[in-house]
Amino acid sequence: DASRFQSRWKKPNARGEFSTASSVLDKGLNKPRLSNYLADTNEIPELTPTTDTRSRSVSFSEDLEIGGGGVSWLSGPAYVESLDQMIAVTTALSDCGARFVRAKAYWAESKKNDFQRHLHAGLKVLSSTAAHFDLKVVSEITSLEDLPLLEKYADVIEVPPELASDYRLLGELGYLAKPIILNRHPMMSIERFLSMLECLERGKMAKVILADNGMQSSDPYVASLLDLSSIIQLRQQANCPVLVNCSVLASSPETVEDMAVAAVAAGADGVLADIDIGAQRGNSRALLPLQLNGVMQRTSALKCTLNALARHKYNSHYK
């Protein structure tokens, strides 16, 4: 029995020495070991796990960043309508643990002559209510003339999809030392979108955050589709955090939750979503505060699980 055990589990090498199977496994077959790299070069290789997104993150403070391995939720109403509305919205966001409030500061039905006045008033209401709960303000720019007001009141300036090809606007925003969210139009290719990113980065001042709005669908019942492959490509080709605008893609609040989970699973760093607190819901795709709280916990738990799996894969690879 002992001879059979030895012949089965021990094999002689070229020198006639016996080595057990465990010693063979300890050598790490087909695994690149750190000692192998150090034997050939004096430089220590960079062993950064794939989940370390520190170089891709946009930092606001020591405890707040987008793209640092967590899930950032940029939520709020579609438009700023009143002071009471924004107090209720920011209170709900603060209770959910959100750090950003996102809204269009102008009135949807404002006339052209009154647009600047409405924009100024809306930004003052938005910034004052956000400051009370220590929230960062995210608001949309509609033209280059709005830049001075947004620079004064907004912490993050969002470029809508219809202006993603405006070279003049992107060129001016590139010299602004603020985080800029660049939205991809559903008809825009990845190559075209990355060229717009290069235009924005020429100023070397802006901190760019990319936002995907899906792709146009041929189905008459579905306006846009969530393209998970575009999230992966943007993460691979751009050194920027990637967000997904789930509210423009979904047809119901439940669909927003499912799309947010799918986007985070594909590698998204955050989600853009609308919320509605009114008794009479004007936006059928907006989340209620309770729904927002639940989906924020789901996506956060999912991101933690994905990061843990990636670290395990990284550690086992270099063990």
Beta strands, then each sheet from edge to edge (+ up, - down):
strand 1: 10-12
strand 2: 18-20
strand 3: 58-61
strand 4: 64-66
strand 5: 72-76
strand 6: 100-102
strand 7: 136-140
strand 8: 156-159
strand 9: 179-183
strand 10: 207-212
strand 11: 215-216
strand 12: 224-225
strand 13: 242-245
strand 14: 270-274
sheet 1: 1+ 2-
sheet 2: 3+ 4-
sheet 3: 5+ 6+ 7+ 8+ 9+ 10+ 13+ 14+ 5+
sheet 4: 11+ 12-
end
